[in-house]
Amino acid sequence: MRRCLITYEEVAEDEHYSGVGLRKLSPRLTSLAELPYSAEEQRRESAIRVGRMSIQGMQPKLSACLEAGAGRFKIVDTGGRYLIKPQNSPYPELPENEDLTMRLAEIAGIETPLHGLLRSRDGSRSYFIRRFDRQGKRKFAVEDFAQLAGGSRETKYDSSVEKIFGLLRYCTFPVVECVRLYRRCLFNFLVGNEDMHLKNYSVITRGRRTELAPAYDYLNSVATYLQIGTLLDDIEETALPVRGRKRKLKRSDWVDYLALERLQIQEVAANRILSELEACQKEWSRLIEISFLSKEAKQIYRDVLARRRDTLFG
């Protein structure tokens, strides 16, 4: 059974995208050619273009625009509306992992840009995401939390979960954004995303409102490390400490201490977020099962999620 790389819908055996998936990219799109680069060539192109694109980060990525009339993505240096991330040889199945995790985030009530997977020339899958700082010819101001904190890429781990909530003072409605950010923190702990440093949080100004930017760089990084043989005891649970710790975090750390004591979130609001995340689990399990991860990777993903569920809901 083959599924659409963008929607996970069933498609014919000789197809990779459904009509619904193509229309998500553009109403004019009726077919989509494979990327004319192998995964290795995409990584090489990414290395060559570093410094010419306004994109940062350690994972190889390319800037691209969609040529709907021609039914293809084109790699560009400037003006791209999409980012493309190829397979990254040291870490298996990152595109599939990131796409799945972003889908779980959307189900959990977290704003996500359009994203999906693309077939490359060598048959590998690359991850794509639409840039949220562009809309037509408009460009929105985006600042990540490292910038807001007066730091840099080198200091992106020099903070704590408690401190990042203080950066919400730059938002139009800090109390509203506090609850939204708390949901994201719980989500990332739950799915094993232990690399949510300051560069992976941003605020965006659209019109007169400054608020949390849509989610990006969400993946089950714990599962990835386990896939390459890292011992679970050697993996931290969070990039930024909570209550001074990055390991052996408990429900009381996230709820009693962080939400109720430090953030002064109403107990009913904190419990509602926990209940909503718990209610997502059945649909999450279905998506994991039909995702493009390998059988082994799916089981590792499930195992990580099960351990975190026991911590938060057990």
Backbone as CSV, one residue per row, in Angstrom:
resi,resn,N_x,N_y,N_z,CA_x,CA_y,CA_z,C_x,C_y,C_z
1,MET,0.841,-1.195,0.000,0.000,0.000,0.000,0.879,1.249,0.000
2,ARG,0.636,2.151,-0.912,1.414,3.380,-0.985,0.587,4.541,-0.454
3,ARG,1.243,5.485,0.204,0.555,6.632,0.776,1.154,7.930,0.243
4,CYS,0.328,8.957,0.221,0.769,10.272,-0.217,1.836,10.797,0.730
5,LEU,2.900,11.339,0.179,3.998,11.864,0.971,3.636,13.145,1.715
6,ILE,2.499,13.741,1.347,2.100,14.998,1.974,0.944,14.816,2.952
7,THR,0.004,13.930,2.637,-1.185,13.772,3.482,-1.302,12.421,4.164
8,TYR,-0.500,11.426,3.754,-0.586,10.047,4.248,-1.829,9.325,3.727
9,GLU,-2.561,9.931,2.791,-3.692,9.237,2.178,-3.187,8.086,1.306
10,GLU,-4.027,7.084,1.120,-3.683,6.007,0.202,-3.725,6.516,-1.233
11,VAL,-2.740,6.107,-2.015,-2.682,6.471,-3.434,-2.356,5.220,-4.235
12,ALA,-2.479,5.325,-5.536,-2.156,4.205,-6.409,-0.672,3.855,-6.304
13,GLU,-0.351,2.616,-6.636,1.017,2.129,-6.482,2.027,2.891,-7.335
14,ASP,1.568,3.513,-8.407,2.498,4.249,-9.275,2.503,5.743,-8.977
15,GLU,1.902,6.159,-7.846,1.855,7.564,-7.489,2.535,7.804,-6.147
16,HIS,2.935,9.055,-5.934,3.560,9.436,-4.666,2.797,10.542,-3.960
17,TYR,1.875,11.203,-4.673,1.132,12.307,-4.094,-0.343,12.184,-4.470
18,SER,-1.204,12.543,-3.542,-2.631,12.579,-3.830,-3.003,13.942,-4.395
19,GLY,-4.189,14.036,-4.977,-4.661,15.320,-5.466,-4.795,16.324,-4.340
20,VAL,-5.270,15.851,-3.193,-5.405,16.735,-2.031,-4.038,17.263,-1.603
21,GLY,-3.045,16.379,-1.590,-1.703,16.783,-1.198,-1.125,17.822,-2.135
22,LEU,-1.306,17.619,-3.433,-0.791,18.580,-4.410,-1.475,19.929,-4.280
23,ARG,-2.780,19.911,-4.038,-3.515,21.183,-3.908,-3.137,21.937,-2.645
24,LYS,-2.643,21.243,-1.641,-2.142,21.939,-0.462,-0.956,22.827,-0.836
25,LEU,-0.151,22.358,-1.773,0.985,23.142,-2.246,0.536,24.270,-3.159
26,SER,-0.374,23.958,-4.077,-0.884,24.968,-4.996,-2.139,24.441,-5.675
27,PRO,-3.186,25.284,-5.805,-4.397,24.850,-6.513,-4.123,24.509,-7.977
28,ARG,-3.021,25.026,-8.506,-2.695,24.806,-9.927,-1.851,23.567,-10.158
29,LEU,-1.447,22.909,-9.070,-0.526,21.783,-9.197,-1.287,20.492,-9.483
30,THR,-0.956,19.822,-10.571,-1.599,18.553,-10.922,-0.642,17.373,-10.836
31,SER,0.641,17.673,-10.814,1.659,16.627,-10.653,2.909,17.276,-10.072
32,LEU,3.787,16.456,-9.535,5.008,16.991,-8.932,6.172,16.077,-9.271
33,ALA,7.145,16.645,-9.971,8.326,15.874,-10.355,9.204,15.610,-9.139
34,GLU,9.988,14.545,-9.192,10.913,14.274,-8.107,12.009,15.339,-8.087
35,LEU,12.589,15.550,-6.921,13.712,16.479,-6.844,14.848,15.959,-7.714
36,PRO,15.462,16.798,-8.536,16.493,16.320,-9.461,17.861,16.142,-8.798
37,TYR,17.868,15.852,-7.512,19.111,15.637,-6.774,18.950,14.404,-5.884
38,SER,20.009,13.648,-5.733,20.023,12.574,-4.749,20.209,13.194,-3.365
39,ALA,20.064,12.395,-2.319,20.273,12.917,-0.970,21.695,13.442,-0.812
40,GLU,22.662,12.723,-1.352,24.059,13.157,-1.259,24.264,14.469,-1.999
41,GLU,23.655,14.594,-3.165,23.794,15.823,-3.938,23.109,16.998,-3.224
42,GLN,22.011,16.733,-2.555,21.351,17.794,-1.791,22.234,18.277,-0.646
43,ARG,22.882,17.335,0.023,23.787,17.724,1.115,24.957,18.534,0.567
44,ARG,25.457,18.144,-0.597,26.563,18.864,-1.209,26.130,20.272,-1.612
45,GLU,24.948,20.378,-2.209,24.426,21.688,-2.589,24.233,22.576,-1.367
46,SER,23.754,21.978,-0.272,23.565,22.735,0.962,24.884,23.305,1.453
47,ALA,25.948,22.490,1.412,27.270,22.948,1.867,27.799,24.060,0.973
48,ILE,27.574,23.933,-0.330,28.051,24.939,-1.273,27.344,26.276,-1.067
49,ARG,26.055,26.219,-0.754,25.242,27.422,-0.675,25.239,28.060,0.710
50,VAL,25.904,27.470,1.680,25.969,28.069,3.008,26.542,29.477,2.901
51,GLY,25.886,30.430,3.526,26.346,31.821,3.454,25.621,32.620,2.401
52,ARG,25.027,31.922,1.415,24.271,32.625,0.379,22.775,32.622,0.671
53,MET,22.362,31.807,1.658,20.946,31.733,2.002,20.745,32.251,3.418
54,SER,19.572,32.822,3.670,19.273,33.338,5.001,18.702,32.232,5.878
55,ILE,19.385,31.105,5.929,18.939,29.951,6.707,20.112,29.504,7.559
56,GLN,19.829,29.207,8.798,20.893,28.755,9.677,20.499,27.421,10.304
57,GLY,21.431,26.782,10.923,21.146,25.505,11.567,22.156,24.462,11.155
58,MET,22.258,23.426,11.957,23.249,22.387,11.726,22.790,21.362,10.695
59,GLN,21.490,21.111,10.604,20.994,20.114,9.665,21.054,20.660,8.242
60,PRO,21.575,19.875,7.278,21.634,20.363,5.894,20.260,20.768,5.408
61,LYS,20.178,21.908,4.752,18.897,22.367,4.227,19.118,23.241,3.009
62,LEU,18.101,23.287,2.185,18.141,24.066,0.964,16.934,24.986,0.900
63,SER,17.075,26.102,0.216,15.969,27.004,-0.025,15.392,26.673,-1.402
64,ALA,14.072,26.681,-1.496,13.450,26.301,-2.763,12.194,27.109,-3.010
65,CYS,11.833,27.226,-4.272,10.554,27.811,-4.653,9.780,26.760,-5.450
66,LEU,8.475,26.847,-5.402,7.627,25.920,-6.138,7.232,26.544,-7.463
67,GLU,7.561,25.867,-8.549,7.124,26.294,-9.874,5.913,25.451,-10.232
68,ALA,4.737,25.956,-9.838,3.516,25.162,-9.980,3.218,24.825,-11.438
69,GLY,3.452,25.770,-12.348,3.178,25.516,-13.754,4.008,24.381,-14.315
70,ALA,5.245,24.284,-13.851,6.142,23.222,-14.316,6.036,21.967,-13.458
71,GLY,5.341,22.071,-12.329,5.167,20.908,-11.461,6.456,20.453,-10.819
72,ARG,7.213,21.416,-10.249,8.497,21.024,-9.657,8.951,22.051,-8.626
73,PHE,9.849,21.604,-7.757,10.551,22.496,-6.849,11.880,22.877,-7.499
74,LYS,12.263,24.145,-7.310,13.537,24.626,-7.831,14.378,25.149,-6.686
75,ILE,15.618,24.680,-6.583,16.534,25.134,-5.546,17.030,26.524,-5.901
76,VAL,16.964,27.449,-4.935,17.364,28.836,-5.176,18.237,29.327,-4.024
77,ASP,18.955,30.407,-4.279,19.770,31.035,-3.242,18.978,32.062,-2.448
78,THR,18.073,32.772,-3.117,17.280,33.806,-2.454,15.831,33.705,-2.904
79,GLY,14.949,34.235,-2.072,13.544,34.296,-2.451,12.787,32.995,-2.315
80,GLY,13.380,31.998,-1.688,12.704,30.716,-1.536,11.541,30.793,-0.565
81,ARG,10.515,30.024,-0.834,9.350,29.978,0.053,9.290,28.670,0.832
82,TYR,10.207,27.771,0.539,10.236,26.479,1.209,11.655,26.137,1.631
83,LEU,11.776,25.350,2.681,13.043,24.757,3.075,12.958,23.260,2.824
84,ILE,14.034,22.690,2.331,14.087,21.256,2.065,15.261,20.660,2.824
85,LYS,14.993,19.580,3.565,16.020,18.900,4.336,16.159,17.469,3.826
86,PRO,17.342,17.096,3.320,17.536,15.740,2.804,17.881,14.749,3.917
87,GLN,17.982,13.493,3.535,18.500,12.495,4.453,19.904,12.907,4.879
88,ASN,20.217,12.670,6.147,21.499,13.088,6.702,22.213,11.839,7.212
89,SER,23.242,11.417,6.499,23.826,10.091,6.681,24.187,9.693,8.118
90,PRO,24.651,10.591,8.994,24.945,10.102,10.348,23.703,9.694,11.122
91,TYR,22.563,10.284,10.790,21.335,10.050,11.548,20.241,9.558,10.606
92,PRO,19.758,8.344,10.795,18.786,7.762,9.864,17.385,8.347,10.006
93,GLU,16.719,8.493,8.871,15.280,8.785,8.803,14.866,10.108,9.459
94,LEU,15.747,11.105,9.432,15.375,12.398,10.005,14.187,13.046,9.283
95,PRO,14.132,13.034,7.934,12.969,13.646,7.282,11.651,12.994,7.696
96,GLU,11.631,11.669,7.741,10.413,10.958,8.118,10.044,11.236,9.581
97,ASN,11.054,11.304,10.435,10.846,11.567,11.853,10.286,12.983,12.047
98,GLU,10.893,13.960,11.393,10.447,15.342,11.579,9.034,15.544,11.036
99,ASP,8.754,14.970,9.870,7.420,15.127,9.309,6.370,14.520,10.231
100,LEU,6.628,13.334,10.757,5.687,12.691,11.672,5.498,13.522,12.932
101,THR,6.584,13.979,13.522,6.492,14.731,14.773,5.722,16.031,14.582
102,MET,5.908,16.675,13.454,5.151,17.893,13.174,3.663,17.594,13.012
103,ARG,3.339,16.429,12.478,1.927,16.034,12.365,1.324,15.799,13.748
104,LEU,2.098,15.195,14.629,1.615,14.978,15.991,1.391,16.322,16.686
105,ALA,2.273,17.280,16.414,2.128,18.611,17.010,0.834,19.272,16.550
106,GLU,0.526,19.148,15.271,-0.698,19.753,14.740,-1.929,19.155,15.424
107,ILE,-1.925,17.843,15.608,-3.040,17.183,16.289,-3.145,17.676,17.727
108,ALA,-2.011,18.022,18.328,-1.975,18.489,19.716,-2.367,19.958,19.861
109,GLY,-2.778,20.589,18.774,-3.224,21.972,18.854,-2.127,22.996,18.738
110,ILE,-1.007,22.618,18.135,0.135,23.516,17.950,0.170,23.964,16.490
111,GLU,0.331,25.252,16.276,0.350,25.785,14.909,1.593,25.318,14.169
112,THR,1.384,24.754,12.980,2.497,24.272,12.165,2.334,24.776,10.737
113,PRO,3.428,25.081,10.044,3.330,25.454,8.630,3.037,24.210,7.785
114,LEU,2.700,24.421,6.531,2.557,23.306,5.603,3.889,22.572,5.507
115,HIS,3.840,21.252,5.565,5.067,20.446,5.497,4.731,19.078,4.929
116,GLY,5.738,18.332,4.580,5.528,16.989,4.059,6.851,16.413,3.579
117,LEU,6.762,15.377,2.783,7.941,14.709,2.253,7.949,14.799,0.732
118,LEU,9.142,14.785,0.172,9.321,14.840,-1.275,10.181,13.663,-1.724
119,ARG,9.868,13.138,-2.888,10.678,12.060,-3.451,11.859,12.662,-4.206
120,SER,13.053,12.152,-3.917,14.267,12.633,-4.573,14.678,11.699,-5.705
121,ARG,15.649,12.138,-6.475,16.060,11.408,-7.671,16.509,9.982,-7.370
122,ASP,17.129,9.765,-6.208,17.620,8.437,-5.849,16.582,7.611,-5.096
123,GLY,15.343,8.090,-5.028,14.295,7.355,-4.333,14.200,7.670,-2.855
124,SER,15.146,8.456,-2.329,15.094,8.833,-0.913,14.031,9.910,-0.711
125,ARG,13.676,10.111,0.547,12.675,11.126,0.884,13.344,12.307,1.577
126,SER,12.968,13.511,1.161,13.420,14.745,1.801,12.215,15.407,2.457
127,TYR,12.481,16.159,3.499,11.425,16.865,4.219,11.327,18.285,3.692
128,PHE,10.104,18.785,3.511,9.936,20.184,3.133,9.013,20.873,4.126
129,ILE,9.208,22.167,4.281,8.341,22.986,5.118,8.234,24.367,4.498
130,ARG,7.032,24.906,4.485,6.831,26.241,3.930,7.297,27.284,4.945
131,ARG,8.021,28.266,4.479,8.504,29.317,5.359,7.334,30.147,5.874
132,PHE,7.306,30.369,7.183,6.192,31.116,7.770,6.480,32.614,7.880
133,ASP,7.693,33.025,7.500,8.020,34.454,7.568,7.785,35.161,6.230
134,ARG,7.138,34.461,5.307,6.833,35.035,4.000,5.344,34.834,3.689
135,GLN,4.744,35.827,3.079,3.378,35.700,2.572,3.264,36.612,1.369
136,GLY,3.275,35.992,0.179,3.335,36.797,-1.036,4.620,37.596,-1.051
137,LYS,4.508,38.899,-1.202,5.689,39.755,-1.197,6.001,40.308,0.185
138,ARG,5.168,39.951,1.161,5.363,40.453,2.522,6.351,39.569,3.275
139,LYS,7.164,40.187,4.089,8.090,39.461,4.942,7.843,39.886,6.381
140,PHE,7.596,38.914,7.250,7.305,39.201,8.648,8.583,39.158,9.483
141,ALA,8.611,39.988,10.502,9.763,40.012,11.406,9.704,38.797,12.333
142,VAL,10.793,38.060,12.369,10.900,36.877,13.229,12.189,36.980,14.035
143,GLU,12.084,36.758,15.335,13.265,36.730,16.192,13.216,35.471,17.047
144,ASP,14.319,34.733,17.059,14.328,33.546,17.901,14.678,33.939,19.334
145,PHE,14.521,32.987,20.240,14.700,33.300,21.658,16.150,33.615,22.005
146,ALA,17.095,33.099,21.230,18.493,33.448,21.483,18.712,34.934,21.218
147,GLN,18.121,35.426,20.155,18.223,36.862,19.848,17.521,37.695,20.917
148,LEU,16.321,37.265,21.315,15.571,38.012,22.318,16.319,38.076,23.644
149,ALA,17.083,37.002,23.926,17.838,36.946,25.182,19.172,37.662,25.085
150,GLY,19.469,38.216,23.905,20.735,38.920,23.723,21.905,37.995,23.530
151,GLY,21.631,36.759,23.123,22.693,35.773,22.934,22.939,35.481,21.469
152,SER,23.501,34.321,21.201,23.860,33.922,19.845,23.735,32.414,19.725
153,ARG,24.109,31.906,18.563,24.089,30.456,18.351,24.961,29.735,19.365
154,GLU,26.047,30.364,19.753,26.983,29.736,20.699,26.401,29.659,22.108
155,THR,25.399,30.474,22.407,24.836,30.483,23.760,23.403,29.926,23.790
156,LYS,23.038,29.164,22.762,21.650,28.708,22.640,21.228,27.712,23.722
157,TYR,22.200,27.130,24.411,21.865,26.215,25.506,22.019,26.879,26.881
158,ASP,22.400,28.143,26.886,22.666,28.844,28.146,21.399,29.499,28.685
159,SER,20.450,28.685,29.063,19.202,29.204,29.606,18.505,28.078,30.352
160,SER,17.229,28.244,30.625,16.428,27.214,31.271,15.004,27.345,30.773
161,VAL,14.197,26.324,30.988,12.800,26.394,30.584,12.102,27.527,31.333
162,GLU,12.429,27.695,32.606,11.810,28.776,33.372,12.104,30.136,32.743
163,LYS,13.346,30.346,32.324,13.742,31.656,31.799,13.096,31.989,30.462
164,ILE,12.861,30.991,29.631,12.339,31.318,28.298,10.943,31.937,28.380
165,PHE,10.209,31.624,29.431,8.881,32.221,29.555,8.972,33.732,29.800
166,GLY,10.084,34.182,30.371,10.276,35.613,30.577,10.410,36.371,29.273
167,LEU,10.813,35.681,28.199,10.976,36.328,26.900,9.638,36.628,26.232
168,LEU,8.570,36.071,26.781,7.247,36.329,26.225,6.779,37.757,26.493
169,ARG,7.542,38.499,27.276,7.188,39.906,27.523,7.227,40.710,26.235
170,TYR,7.902,40.205,25.221,7.949,40.896,23.936,6.691,40.655,23.109
171,CYS,5.832,39.729,23.563,4.603,39.420,22.838,3.484,40.400,23.198
172,THR,2.511,40.498,22.326,1.395,41.417,22.551,0.547,40.986,23.742
173,PHE,0.315,39.670,23.857,-0.478,39.127,24.956,0.328,38.031,25.666
174,PRO,1.226,38.413,26.550,2.130,37.449,27.191,1.413,36.313,27.926
175,VAL,0.286,36.602,28.567,-0.414,35.563,29.323,-0.943,34.479,28.378
176,VAL,-1.470,34.890,27.246,-1.961,33.937,26.243,-0.813,33.096,25.711
177,GLU,0.308,33.760,25.388,1.457,33.047,24.829,2.094,32.121,25.866
178,CYS,1.982,32.458,27.134,2.525,31.602,28.190,1.864,30.234,28.161
179,VAL,0.562,30.191,28.020,-0.165,28.920,27.967,0.178,28.162,26.692
180,ARG,0.311,28.878,25.582,0.681,28.228,24.314,2.079,27.625,24.398
181,LEU,3.011,28.359,24.998,4.371,27.861,25.124,4.434,26.674,26.078
182,TYR,3.656,26.710,27.122,3.630,25.583,28.058,3.166,24.313,27.350
183,ARG,2.157,24.419,26.496,1.699,23.262,25.714,2.852,22.706,24.876
184,ARG,3.602,23.599,24.264,4.715,23.150,23.409,5.810,22.469,24.228
185,CYS,6.081,22.995,25.404,7.091,22.365,26.258,6.686,20.956,26.645
186,LEU,5.429,20.787,27.039,4.941,19.454,27.388,4.979,18.522,26.179
187,PHE,4.568,19.041,25.038,4.579,18.229,23.819,5.988,17.728,23.508
188,ASN,6.956,18.631,23.521,8.315,18.236,23.155,8.923,17.257,24.151
189,PHE,8.597,17.407,25.420,9.039,16.405,26.389,8.383,15.068,26.086
190,LEU,7.106,15.100,25.782,6.354,13.871,25.552,6.870,13.099,24.344
191,VAL,7.214,13.781,23.271,7.648,13.091,22.050,9.156,12.880,21.993
192,GLY,9.876,13.197,23.055,11.309,12.927,23.064,12.136,13.909,22.274
193,ASN,11.686,15.166,22.178,12.469,16.189,21.489,13.373,16.868,22.515
194,GLU,14.601,16.348,22.653,15.492,16.858,23.701,16.453,17.929,23.184
195,ASP,16.153,18.494,21.997,17.055,19.517,21.463,16.337,20.843,21.230
196,MET,15.359,21.148,22.071,14.652,22.426,21.948,15.423,23.514,22.692
197,HIS,16.439,24.039,22.019,17.255,25.118,22.573,16.652,26.460,22.171
198,LEU,17.328,27.544,22.501,16.779,28.879,22.277,16.536,29.205,20.801
199,LYS,17.325,28.627,19.903,17.153,28.910,18.479,15.910,28.241,17.904
200,ASN,15.346,27.286,18.636,14.188,26.553,18.127,12.856,27.107,18.629
201,TYR,12.899,28.255,19.278,11.698,28.998,19.647,11.820,30.380,19.015
202,SER,10.711,30.899,18.500,10.734,32.240,17.903,9.417,32.953,18.142
203,VAL,9.463,34.287,18.015,8.238,35.079,17.969,8.158,35.727,16.595
204,ILE,6.943,35.982,16.155,6.715,36.567,14.838,5.759,37.737,14.992
205,THR,5.995,38.788,14.232,5.109,39.946,14.243,4.353,39.995,12.925
206,ARG,3.047,39.814,13.028,2.174,39.868,11.860,1.125,40.946,12.130
207,GLY,1.198,42.007,11.357,0.317,43.140,11.626,0.715,43.792,12.939
208,ARG,-0.248,43.968,13.817,0.016,44.618,15.096,0.272,43.615,16.218
209,ARG,0.280,42.341,15.898,0.398,41.331,16.951,1.738,40.600,16.875
210,THR,2.408,40.515,18.004,3.626,39.722,18.147,3.283,38.507,19.003
211,GLU,3.576,37.327,18.488,3.186,36.091,19.156,4.187,34.985,18.847
212,LEU,3.997,33.833,19.467,4.847,32.702,19.161,4.741,32.349,17.682
213,ALA,5.868,32.115,17.051,5.873,31.698,15.653,5.400,30.249,15.557
214,PRO,4.935,29.832,14.385,4.561,28.428,14.205,5.732,27.505,14.556
215,ALA,5.406,26.273,14.886,6.421,25.299,15.299,7.360,24.941,14.149
216,TYR,8.590,24.645,14.483,9.571,24.182,13.501,10.640,23.376,14.225
217,ASP,11.368,22.554,13.484,12.451,21.721,14.031,11.969,20.802,15.151
218,TYR,10.780,20.245,14.989,10.255,19.285,15.960,10.560,17.873,15.464
219,LEU,11.253,17.091,16.260,11.449,15.693,15.950,11.740,14.919,17.228
220,ASN,11.554,13.624,17.162,11.858,12.753,18.290,13.357,12.464,18.234
221,SER,14.148,13.367,18.786,15.604,13.225,18.722,16.099,12.074,19.584
222,VAL,15.381,11.761,20.667,15.766,10.623,21.501,15.713,9.339,20.675
223,ALA,14.648,9.171,19.892,14.530,7.985,19.042,15.673,7.907,18.042
224,THR,16.063,9.067,17.493,17.173,9.085,16.535,18.465,8.614,17.184
225,TYR,18.754,9.092,18.382,19.968,8.667,19.074,19.923,7.184,19.402
226,LEU,18.765,6.695,19.782,18.645,5.267,20.082,18.853,4.428,18.826
227,GLN,18.429,4.931,17.679,18.616,4.209,16.426,20.085,4.002,16.088
228,ILE,20.929,4.949,16.471,22.353,4.816,16.138,23.137,4.166,17.272
229,GLY,22.420,3.646,18.279,23.075,2.860,19.310,23.442,3.592,20.580
230,THR,23.020,4.841,20.737,23.287,5.569,21.973,22.490,4.948,23.116
231,LEU,23.100,4.805,24.260,22.404,4.255,25.412,21.427,5.278,25.966
232,LEU,20.276,4.810,26.386,19.242,5.709,26.896,19.743,6.539,28.070
233,ASP,20.556,5.952,28.931,21.066,6.671,30.095,22.008,7.808,29.716
234,ASP,22.498,7.793,28.474,23.414,8.842,28.027,22.688,9.986,27.316
235,ILE,21.362,9.901,27.233,20.585,10.910,26.514,19.824,11.779,27.509
236,GLU,19.969,13.087,27.376,19.236,13.986,28.258,17.778,14.072,27.805
237,GLU,16.909,14.509,28.694,15.481,14.580,28.396,15.048,15.937,27.851
238,THR,15.873,16.940,28.054,15.535,18.287,27.593,16.806,19.089,27.372
239,ALA,16.789,19.961,26.362,17.964,20.787,26.073,18.182,21.840,27.147
240,LEU,17.086,22.390,27.640,17.140,23.421,28.674,16.615,22.820,29.975
241,PRO,17.299,23.039,31.085,16.900,22.396,32.341,15.578,22.934,32.895
242,VAL,14.913,22.070,33.619,13.733,22.434,34.396,14.071,22.146,35.859
243,ARG,13.917,23.141,36.669,14.238,22.996,38.093,15.706,22.596,38.272
244,GLY,16.547,23.057,37.328,17.972,22.787,37.402,18.381,21.414,36.902
245,ARG,17.452,20.646,36.325,17.769,19.285,35.889,17.388,19.077,34.419
246,LYS,18.148,18.185,33.767,17.838,17.788,32.400,17.460,16.312,32.301
247,ARG,17.495,15.622,33.426,17.193,14.190,33.457,16.244,13.869,34.599
248,LYS,15.606,12.716,34.475,14.734,12.181,35.526,13.670,13.191,35.954
249,LEU,13.111,13.867,34.956,12.039,14.813,35.226,10.736,14.068,35.510
250,LYS,9.933,14.638,36.379,8.681,14.016,36.795,7.501,14.926,36.444
251,ARG,6.313,14.357,36.558,5.103,15.143,36.330,5.063,16.363,37.247
252,SER,5.501,16.182,38.496,5.472,17.291,39.450,6.372,18.443,39.009
253,ASP,7.460,18.148,38.297,8.338,19.208,37.800,7.622,20.056,36.744
254,TRP,6.902,19.386,35.858,6.228,20.070,34.758,4.927,20.744,35.183
255,VAL,4.220,20.120,36.115,2.899,20.642,36.478,2.941,21.449,37.773
256,ASP,3.222,20.788,38.883,3.177,21.471,40.181,4.179,22.619,40.254
257,TYR,5.415,22.331,39.840,6.460,23.358,39.944,6.364,24.380,38.826
258,LEU,6.496,23.922,37.554,6.596,24.871,36.448,5.278,25.603,36.194
259,ALA,4.209,24.852,35.962,2.944,25.493,35.581,2.305,26.257,36.734
260,LEU,2.141,25.591,37.862,1.364,26.194,38.941,2.171,27.169,39.785
261,GLU,3.415,26.762,40.151,4.216,27.606,41.040,4.932,28.731,40.301
262,ARG,5.707,28.389,39.269,6.538,29.395,38.604,5.749,30.254,37.623
263,LEU,4.903,29.642,36.793,4.221,30.380,35.738,2.869,30.915,36.166
264,GLN,2.381,30.424,37.287,1.081,30.865,37.795,-0.046,30.614,36.795
265,ILE,0.081,29.523,36.046,-0.999,29.111,35.153,-2.120,28.533,36.001
266,GLN,-3.338,28.858,35.679,-4.474,28.321,36.411,-4.477,26.796,36.327
267,GLU,-4.752,26.144,37.436,-4.722,24.681,37.474,-5.665,24.068,36.445
268,VAL,-6.817,24.676,36.252,-7.765,24.138,35.283,-7.192,24.210,33.868
269,ALA,-6.425,25.259,33.575,-5.816,25.400,32.248,-4.699,24.378,32.047
270,ALA,-3.869,24.188,33.071,-2.791,23.199,32.980,-3.349,21.799,32.815
271,ASN,-4.392,21.477,33.580,-5.000,20.147,33.487,-5.679,19.932,32.139
272,ARG,-6.237,21.007,31.582,-6.879,20.888,30.275,-5.848,20.533,29.204
273,ILE,-4.676,21.160,29.258,-3.625,20.845,28.287,-3.189,19.394,28.428
274,LEU,-2.992,18.932,29.650,-2.610,17.538,29.873,-3.675,16.591,29.343
275,SER,-4.930,16.898,29.601,-6.027,16.043,29.139,-6.090,16.002,27.614
276,GLU,-5.874,17.154,26.983,-5.921,17.211,25.523,-4.764,16.430,24.909
277,LEU,-3.585,16.523,25.521,-2.453,15.744,25.023,-2.697,14.253,25.198
278,GLU,-3.288,13.879,26.310,-3.578,12.464,26.542,-4.625,11.962,25.547
279,ALA,-5.591,12.804,25.222,-6.645,12.414,24.289,-6.118,12.236,22.863
280,CYS,-4.944,12.783,22.572,-4.343,12.668,21.236,-3.723,11.297,20.983
281,GLN,-3.511,10.524,22.023,-2.662,9.348,21.912,-3.154,8.303,20.900
282,LYS,-4.445,8.104,20.806,-4.963,7.123,19.851,-4.662,7.534,18.420
283,GLU,-4.897,8.811,18.108,-4.614,9.294,16.756,-3.113,9.335,16.502
284,TRP,-2.330,9.661,17.509,-0.879,9.618,17.350,-0.419,8.207,16.983
285,SER,-0.954,7.229,17.668,-0.567,5.834,17.406,-0.907,5.440,15.968
286,ARG,-2.059,5.896,15.494,-2.446,5.587,14.111,-1.468,6.217,13.120
287,LEU,-1.096,7.461,13.367,-0.184,8.139,12.454,1.209,7.515,12.473
288,ILE,1.678,7.140,13.635,2.978,6.481,13.711,2.968,5.213,12.872
289,GLU,1.878,4.458,12.959,1.773,3.193,12.243,1.797,3.387,10.731
290,ILE,1.157,4.439,10.211,1.099,4.634,8.762,2.174,5.589,8.255
291,SER,3.061,6.025,9.144,4.115,6.967,8.748,5.138,6.271,7.859
292,PHE,6.098,7.053,7.375,7.118,6.534,6.472,8.370,6.062,7.203
293,LEU,8.326,6.020,8.521,9.432,5.442,9.276,9.527,3.941,9.019
294,SER,10.716,3.403,9.170,10.887,1.958,9.060,10.207,1.269,10.247
295,LYS,10.012,-0.019,10.140,9.370,-0.781,11.216,10.143,-0.635,12.521
296,GLU,11.463,-0.720,12.441,12.286,-0.575,13.635,12.161,0.816,14.236
297,ALA,12.192,1.837,13.383,12.112,3.215,13.865,10.749,3.502,14.489
298,LYS,9.700,2.928,13.922,8.360,3.112,14.503,8.307,2.571,15.929
299,GLN,8.900,1.399,16.136,8.861,0.803,17.469,9.664,1.622,18.471
300,ILE,10.805,2.126,18.051,11.609,2.965,18.940,10.845,4.243,19.280
301,TYR,10.195,4.826,18.280,9.402,6.039,18.489,8.299,5.759,19.522
302,ARG,7.608,4.622,19.347,6.536,4.249,20.280,7.071,4.060,21.686
303,ASP,8.235,3.425,21.797,8.804,3.151,23.120,9.138,4.443,23.858
304,VAL,9.730,5.404,23.137,10.047,6.697,23.750,8.767,7.369,24.222
305,LEU,7.771,7.364,23.378,6.493,7.995,23.706,5.836,7.312,24.910
306,ALA,5.928,6.001,24.967,5.317,5.268,26.085,5.965,5.635,27.414
307,ARG,7.291,5.760,27.420,7.985,6.122,28.664,7.597,7.524,29.112
308,ARG,7.491,8.449,28.171,7.135,9.818,28.538,5.663,9.903,28.957
309,ARG,4.821,9.103,28.327,3.409,9.058,28.750,3.291,8.614,30.199
310,ASP,4.084,7.609,30.550,4.062,7.133,31.943,4.445,8.237,32.915
311,THR,5.389,9.085,32.488,5.818,10.188,33.344,4.725,11.241,33.507
312,LEU,4.101,11.649,32.418,3.130,12.735,32.469,1.724,12.295,32.871
313,PHE,1.327,11.103,32.410,-0.062,10.681,32.631,-0.199,9.530,33.605
314,GLY,0.918,8.839,33.851,0.842,7.629,34.688,0.520,7.901,36.121
